[in-house]
Structure formats: C-alpha cells, structure tokens
C-alpha cells in the first residue's frame, strides 16, 4: 500500500513523475547510468556514484545523451576512471567530456553517420555508425588519429565487444529484425584496416543471438533463442555450450544497443534475469550449472545488470515502487542502497492501491495473460484495456502512475500481454507475424469480455488505449462491434504499409513482417468514438496519417476528438504533453459515459 487520500491523483503531479533510468554499468568500483528527470527539463544526463555515495551528474541539464542509431539509440556512453565519451542527442555524434559544459567532438560533426553502441576495452573505443545504406563498426579516434573502419555491412551491426585481439559483434540482414534473426561473429582485429577471418559462432535465419560479452574466464557469452527461448550460452573458441537451459526468456527484444541482462560475479557465478512476460526475477548460475534464486524482492528489471564487487546493481521496481537504481547483496531482499530523485514531503501523494493480479484466459488456441489493476471501489466499474507499444515488447509489473491516475478515478485497468509480446518464447513472439491488427485485437477484446462476464467491468464503459503500435491495435479494436465503447490512440501507426516506407531503416522490416489482412485503419470502419493524440514532430509515425484519419472521420460525421501537440515527438516526454494527454483522455471517457455515471 502507498497511503490513502480522498482526492484523485492530479494529472500535473503524475505527468512530472516520469523519471527514467537507462544504461546502467559499473566501471572501476563505480556505477554509471543515464537519468532523465522531467523536473529538470527531461535531459538525459550521465550520472556517477560510488557504492554508498550520492549520485553526481557528469553532464549539464542542457546536454542530453542518446543518439538515433537504429532509430532508438543505446550504448550512449563509454567511460574509464578519468575519461568519458558520450553520444549526443543533438546530432548522434561522439563527444569527449572535457567538462560538463564543453564536450569536444572526436568524429566529424558534418558527416552523414549516426553513432552509437559505444564500448571501451583494452584502450580501444569501439562504436557502431550507420546511414541509410548500411552499418560500420569503427575504432573511434580517442588519441587524435582518424576513424578506423573494422567491419562493414549492408545490413545492421551491433554490440561490438573486444578482448585480446578478437572482436565479437552481431549482424543481421536489412530485411530482418534482430529478435528474429541475428548472427554472432568473431574476427581478428589488425593494427590497420578491416577486421579479418570472421567466424560464425551462433545465429542464423531461424535463430536470434543477442548481448555478447566476454567473461572473466576469457570465454564469450551470449543469449540465443535456438531452443525457442533466449537462454545463456558460452563459446570457448571451439564449441558452444548451454550455461543455464530453461523454458524462459532471459533477455528482452533488443530495441536499443547496450543491453546486458547478465553479469559476472567474482567467484565465478553468473547473475541473469529471467522473464515470464509480466514478471522478471534474478537467478545465479555457478560453474557447474547449479542455479539458485536470490532473495531480491523485485518484479521488473531493465536489461542492465551491473556487478559491483560482491553486489549487483539493477534498474528495478515492484508493483508498489517505480524504477530506480538499486544495489543488492544477493543474500537479502532489501537493497543496500537506492538512487532516485528525492520527492519533497509536501508533494508525496497519500494514495492507496493494491498490487495488480495476474489473470489469464484462452484466446483462440492460446493462453493470454494480463495484469488487472482494480480500484478501491465495489461493483462493476469503467474498464480501460491497454495495448502495449512495440508490439514486440512486454508488460512490466511495476508501479505505473498513469494507471494509478485512472484507478484513482474509479477505473479498472487491464494491461494485456497479447500474442506477439516478448517474455514467452520465440513462437509466442512471432505469432503476430502477418496477423497484426487481428490477434492482438482478439486478445484485448477477449480480456474485456472476460471482465464484463465476471462483473468487473461496467457495460457501456469499456475503453481501449494504446501508443505507437498499441495505438494501431486500439484503432483496429474500435472497428469491432463490441465490446469497446471508445478508443484512444497516441502516436499511433495508422497504415502498416505506409509505415514501412516512413519508418526509420531499422524498423521497416518490422512493418512488413507484421502486416496482415487488417491493413490500414479506415475511417468508415470505425464503430465507436476515438481520441487521436499526436505530436507534430513524430519521426516514427507521421502526424499526417493521424490528421488524415481525423479528416475522414470528420467528413463522415463520426464521433471523434483530436489533440495535436505542437513540437512534440513520438514520445510524450515533456510534463506539459503528458498532462494534456491524461486530462484529455479522461474527459473523453467521461463525456462518452456521462459525468454522472463516472465516480
């Protein structure tokens, strides 16, 4: 429980509580991470902290980290004890931090490449750079020399990892996504020129390899879904062996560079994450393959595991706590240290809500699971079904203030891990291929029907919402005859075929692979009121598509609303945008159901 209040959570307060943490690493006894705090304008700042010390920003609020390599960036910094390199969100180029306010570029700022996926090892700074024609792995010039190209590809490259003269890296073709097909290669690195004699270690057409890392024992570790699950393997230079075989995914879909879902403990054990699509837990594996589950009290862990001596640092959360940096002694469920922005006592909400329950049902021939958040009121209540973005993503079980905003207003909220979600193996993840706008819609509708049947949901007050790919799901659900009475689509993809031509290069294959019979959302097919929320600067899903759909609805006299946010991108990251979206969405539902019918 989080306390009690008779007042609903304020939209402005909720909109400001979206601090994010990413890219956690440990270097020479210190933790490093990227933190974005809406209270400071939302800049992604590089942070540094000792095991028991305070977090110290290494960059100023007017310098934001994170480039656009492969659309979503990642691997945005590399550090030593006394040197730091970052990728700037301004131009996706590499800079060295001479001080917090005067970073100096180490690559040409006028070239056409986007940089990312930085990695420092043995005195070498590696990076991936790409353009519309392909990718290169390069040795960045940290001591005044020029950029040295090591690997080139007309497809995609990622995760360069160097050790003892050998370069490990991932590669996949330009018509595939890395969670469907990716290859792990190892090549020798010469003093000059391209890496040579690449050797295929793992991966192929029907195998996805992610997160290579050289272990303390000199072996190469990685995660592969060759058995249908992303499990941990190691390569000793001759053979690949399973480290911890289990029927569970130990990695998420690689949307960004820099993920590391496992870490090496000094005694030889490996700590890694295990997900079921809703909850994430930790396990450790020793040299003999024996597994144990540490006592850490967590339900959601981002894919960054940082080992600090005998302790493990994570970006973790629970159903009653938002993500923060937590340092654990694996023998105790209580973190020894937490880093998160302080909340003034006079701003802390005194609000109470139970943790969500995990429910399941049969949809088609498949078991679907979802999180059900119930408000502190009895009887049938308005229901908001939420379709997550991606769609190749999961439903994290953690405190979500946006869900709490609606719970405080008497709604139940259901977060659906529909077919195509991650965390349940390769077959479930690929079930949506060729069926986007069908199976995801069926699954969300089945959840709504179950909650109507058991008396949780109030008839004529059943809504669906989604952002990005989830917005497409919500709009296709609005084309059904029941069970939904309204739909909200934020930054929505409207037409998968057109999206395949407007999306960044990285994501174009995704659109083609997913697209099926449902096709574009058509105004004449929509049967319930819809709310379209979109930013004018969205470079993932063009605002013109949402405006065109709105124009079609207007021409038909169909009930709809639009909220166009000026100078806002795909993600509504600024507090003002989040507040406007929250308040507009609630008023939209309130108007449909009528003010008297809602608490």
N, C-alpha and C positions, 0 to 999 in steps of 0.2 A: 504494500500500500504506500501511497505517496502523500497522505494527509487528506483533508476534507475542505470543501468550500461549497457554498450555495450559489456561487456565481460561475457561469461558464468561463472557460479559458478565453482570454482576449486574443483576437487574431493578430494584433500587433505584437504581443508578447510571444506567441507561437512562431510568428514569422522571423523573429530575431534569435530563436533558439535552434539554429541550424549550423552550429559549428561543425566542421568536418575535419577528419584526421586521415592522412594517407601516407604511404611510402615510408613506413617505419623501418629503420635499420639500426644496427649497432656497429660502432667503429671505435676501436681502442678504448673500450670501457665507458663509452658514452652513447646515449640514444639520440637519434636524429629523426625528424619527421616533418611532414608538411601539414600546416594547420591553417584553416580558413575560418575566420570569426566574423559573422555579419556585423557585429558591433564595431569592427574596425574597417568596414567597407568591403569585406569579403575577399581581400587579397589573400592569396595562398603563400604563406610565409614559411621559411625554413627555420625550424626550431631545434634546440640542442639542450640536453640535460644529462647530468650525471645520475648515478643510481638513486641518490637521495637529494639531489639538488633541484632548484627551481628551473623551469623551462625558460630558456633565453632565446629571443628571436635573433636570427642571424641576418635577416633582411628586413627592410623597412616596409611599412604598410603601402607605399606607393610602388613597390616592386612585387609583382606576382609571378610565382613559379608555375610551370606546366605548359608544355608546347602542344602541338596538334598532330604530331606524328601518328599515323594510322587513326586520325580523327580524335582519339581520346587521350593521346599522350601517355604519360607514365615514364618511370625511370628519369625523373626530372632533376636529379642532383647526384653528385658523387663527391665524397669528402675524404680527407685524411685529417690527422690531428690539426694541421695548420694550413690546409688549403681546401677550398670549396669551389665546386663548379656547379652551375645551375643551367637549366633551360628556361628561358624567359617566356612567359605567356604573351608578351608583346609581339615577338617575331619568331618564336620557336628556334632561336639560335642559342649557342652555348656561350656562357659568360663565366669568367672567374671573379669571385668576390674579393676585391681588394679591401673593401669595407662595405658597410651596409648600404651605402648610398651611391657608390661609384663602381659598379661592376664593369669589367672590361671584356669585350668580345674576344674569343680565341679562334673563331671561324669567321669567314667573310659574311658580313651582315647583308650584303647585296646579292648573295647567290639565291638560287631558287629552291634550295633544300629546306625541309623541316627536320629538325634534330630531336632525338630523344633516346630513351633506353640506355642511359649512361651507366658505365660500370668501370670502377678503378681497381686494378690488381697489378702487383709486381711492377709498380712505377708506370703503368700504361693506362691511359684513359680511353676507353672504348665508347663508341656511340653508334647508333643506327641513324641514317639520314635517308629521306625519301622524297620523291616527287611523283608526278602523275605517270611516270614511265617505269618506276621500279625503286628498289631499295639498295643501299650500300651499308656495309659495316666498315667503320673507319677508325683509325687511330688518331685521336684528336691531338692537336699541337699544343701541349702544355708547357713546352720549353722553347717556344719560338720557331719551331720547324713547321713545315706545311702539313696539311691533312694527308694521311696515307690511307688509301683505299685497300681494304683487305679482302672483302667479299662483295660481289655484285649479283643482283638477281632482278629479273623482270617481274618476279612476284613480290613476296614480302619476306623480310628478315626481322629477327627479334632475339632478345636475350643473349647478347654476346658475353661469354664468360671465359676468362683467360687463366691458365695455370701452367707454369713450367714449359712454355713454348707451344702449348696447344690451345687452340681456340674452339670452344663449343658454341654452337648457335642453332637457332631454329629457322626453318624456311618453309613456306607454303606457297602454293600456286595462286595466281591472281584471280582465279575463278572459284576459290575455296575460302572457307573461314577457318581460323586456326583451331577451333574446337571441333571441327570435322576431320581435318587432315593437316598434319604438320610433321616435318621431318627434323630429327636431331642429327646434326653433322658435327664432326670434329676434324679440324685441319691444322697443319703446322704453320706457324707464323714466322716469316722470314724477316730479316732486318729491313728489307726494302721490297716493294712490290706486293702482289696479291698472295694471300694465303694459298697453300697448295696441298695436294693429296687429300682432299676432303673424303671422309669416310662416313658412311651412313651407320649410325648407331641404332636408331629406332625410328619408327614412324613410317607412314605411307598413305595410300589412298583411303584406307579404312581404319587409320589409327591416328589419334591426336596426341602429340607429345608437348608438354608444357613445363616451364620452370626448371631448366637445367641449372645445376650448381655443383661446383667441385667441393667435395667433402674434406674434412680434416685428415682423412686417410689417403687423400690423393685420388680417390675414385670419383667418377662422375655420376651424380644422382639426378633423377628426373621423374616426372609423373607421366604415365601413359594410360590410355584407356583401351589397350589391346584386349583386355578381358571384358570390356563393356563398362568398366569403372576406372576413373582416374586414380591409379594406385602408384606407390613409390617403388622405383627400381634403381639399381646401380650397375654401372659398367666399369669393369676392372681393366679395360684395354683389350680384352679378348671376348668376354661373354657378358650378357645382360642377365641379371638375376632379380627376382622379386624380393623386396625388402619386407613389405607388410601387405600381403594379399588379403583383401576383404571386399565384401559386396557393398561398397560405399565409395562415394567420391571424396577424394582428399584435396581437391582443387576446384575453384570456380571457373567459369568460362573466362578466357584471357582477353578481356576487353581493353586492358591497359598493359603497358610494359611495367616491369619491376616487381611483379607479384612474387612472393616467396612464402609458400604455405607450409614450409618445414624448416627446421633449424637443427644445427649440430651441437649437442651438449659436450662438454669437455671429457666426460667419462666414456664417450662412445655411443651413448644413446642418441636417438633422433626424436625430436618432438614434431608432430604434424597435426594438421586439422583434419577432421572428419565431418562430413555434412550429410544430412538426410533431406536437404532441400528446404527445411524450415529451421532446424537447429544445427549449430556447429559445436563440436566438442574437441578436446585435445586427447591424443594418445601419445605415448612414448614407446619406442621400439629399441631393444638392445641389439648387440652384435649377433646374437643367436636367434633373433626374430621374435623374442618374447615381448608381448605387449602388455602395457598397463595403462589405466586411465587416471590421470592426475585428478586432484580434488578440486581444481579450479571451477568456481561457480559461474558458468557462462552459458549463453545460448547463441550468441552471434559473435563471430570473429572475422575480421577482414583478412585478406590473404597476405599478411605481413607478419612473419614470426621472426623476432629478433632475440638472439641469445646474448645475455649479459652475464658472464661468469656462470654461476650455477642457476641463475634465474632466467626467466623468459618474459619478454615484453610483448604485449599484444595490443591491437586496437580492438577492444571488446566491449560487449554490452549484454544486458539482460532484459527481460520483459519490463522491469521497473527502472532501468537506467539507460541513458543514451550512450553512444560510443565515446570512449575516452582511452587514453594511453594507460595501461595497467601493467605493473611489474609483479610477477608471481614467483614465489618459491613453490615449486610444483607439489610440495607436500601439504600445502594449505589452500583452502578455497578462497581465502581473503587476500587480495593483493597487498603487497608490502608498500606500494606507492602508486598513486594515481596522479595523472596530469590532465586537467581540464580547465576551461575558463571559469573563473570564480563568478558566482551569481550573487549579487547583493541581497542581503536578507530581506529587504523590503520588496524585492522583486520575485522571491520564490513563491510559486503557487502552492496553496494548500489544497491539493486536489487528490482524490482517491479513485483508483480503478484497479480491478483485479487483473492479473496476467491473462493473456488470451488462452483459450483452449484450442487443442488441435483436433479437428474434425476430419472425417473422410466420407467418401461416397463413391458409388460406381457411376462413371460417365462413359457411355459407350461400353467398351470391354475393358476399361482401365480404371484403377483406383486413383481418385483425385483427393489430395489433402489440402486443407486450408486452415488459416488461423481465424478464429472467431473472437472478436472483442465485444463484450456485452456492456451496455451502460448500467448504471446503478438505479434502474427503474424496472418495474414489473410489467408483464403483459407484452403483447406484440408492439414492436417499435419500428420506426423507419429503419431501413437497411441500406447501407452503402457497400456494394461489392466493388473491390478494387482489383483491376488487372495490372500487374506489374509491367514496367517497361522492359525492353530488351529486343524481342521477347525471350531471348536466350539468357535468362537470369533467374534469380531465386527470390524467395520471400523470407527475409531475415526476421527472426523472432527477437525483437528488441523494442524498447520504448520508442514510440513514434508520436511526436507531439501533434502531427497533423491528424492522425487517427484519434488522439485524445481530444482534439478540438471538436470533432463530431460526436464522440462519446459524451462529452460534457453537454451536448445539446440533445441528448436522448437517442442518438443513433446507435445501432449495432454496426460494426464494420467487419467485413469478411475479406481477407487477403488470400487470393486463390493461387496456388501453385499448379497452374493448368498444364496440360500437355505441351511440351516444348521447354519447360522450365529446367533449370540445372539442379544438380544435387541428387538425382535419382538414376544416374547412369546414362550411357550413350543412347540406348534405344528410346528412352523416355524423352531425352533432349532432342532427338531427331524426329519424334513423332509428328511434329508440326510442319515438317518439310512438305511443301505442296498443299498444306491444309490451313495456312494462316487465315484467320477470319472465319474459320469453321470450328476446329476442335477447341481452340481457346474460348470461343464464344459459347460452344456447347457446355464446356466445363463451368464457366461462370454462371450460365443460366441454370445449370443443374444445382449449383450451390444455392442460388436464390430460391429455386423451387423447393429444395430441402428445408430451408429456413422458413419458407411460407408454410410448408406442410407441418412442421413441428411447433408452429405458433410463435417462433422468434420474431418473424417479420410481419409488419402490418401490410395487408393488401393495399394496393394503390400508393404505396410509399416505398418502392423498391427501386433503387438507383444504381447505376454503374459508372465508374470513373476510371480513367487511365491516362497516362502520359506517354508521349512518343509512340512506340509500338503498342503500348497499352491503350493509347488513345484510339488507335485503329481498331483494337478489339472492342472498346466501348462503343464506337460508332457502328460497327457491324452488329453489335448486340442491340443497338437502337433500331435495327431493321427487322427485328423479330416481332411476332405477335405475342407479347408477354415473354417473361414475367416482369420486364423492366418498365418503369413509368417515366424515366428520364435518364439522360446520359450526359456526362461531362468529359470532354476530350481536350487535354492540354498538350500543346506542341505536337499534335497528332500527325501521324503519317496517314494520308488520305488515299493515295493511289500507289500501291506497291510497284507497279510497272514504271510509273514516272519517277518514283523514289530511286529506282535502280539507276536512273540517269542523273539525278541531282545529288544523291548521297556522296559522301567522300569515298575515294577509291577503295579504302579498306572495307567499307560496308556494302558496296554494290553487289558482291556475290550473295550476301545475306538476303537482300531483297529478291534476287532471282531464285534462290533456293527455297525460300519460304512461300513465295507467291503461289496461289492456287485458284480455285474456281470462284472464290468470293470476290476477287478483283477489287476495283476502286469503289469507295463509298459513294453512292449516288443519292442525290437529294431526294429524288422521287421514291427511293426505297425506305427512307427513314420514317418510322411509325410513331415515335414519341418525341417530346421536346428534347432538344440538345443544346448544350452550352459549349461553345468553342472558345478556348483561351489560347492565345498565341502571341509570341514576340515577333516584332518586325525584323529582328536581326538573327533569326533562327537559321543557322547554316547546315542543319541536319535535315529538318523537314520544312520546306519553304512556306512562308506565311501566305503566299499567293494561293496555295492549294486550299487552305482554310478559308480564305476570303472568297474563293470561287465557290466552295461548298455553301457558304453562308448566302452568297448571291442567289444560288439555285434554290435554297430553302425560302428565301425572301420572295422570289418570283412565284413560288408555289403557294405562298401564304402559310407556310408551315411554321409551327411554333418553335422558335429558337432564340438564343442570345449569343452575342459575341463580346469578348473582352480582348482587344488588341493592345498589347503593351509596347509602347514605343521604346526603341533602343534596348530591347531585351532579347537575349538569345534563346537557345533550346532549353536551357535550364533556368528556372525562375529562382536565381540565387540571391538576388537583392531582397532585403526585407520588405521594401515597398511593393515589389512584384508579388511576393508570397502573400502578403496581407491582402492585396487587391483580389488575388485569385481565390483565397479562402473565403473572404466575405462574399464575393460574387457567387461562388459555388453554393454556399449555404442559402443565400437569398433565392437562388434559382430553385433549389429543392423546396424551400419554404413556400415560394409562390405556387409551385405545382400542387403541393399537398394542401396548401392554405395555412395561414398563420395559426388559426385556431386548432388545427389538427396536430401541429408540432409542439413539443414541450417548449 
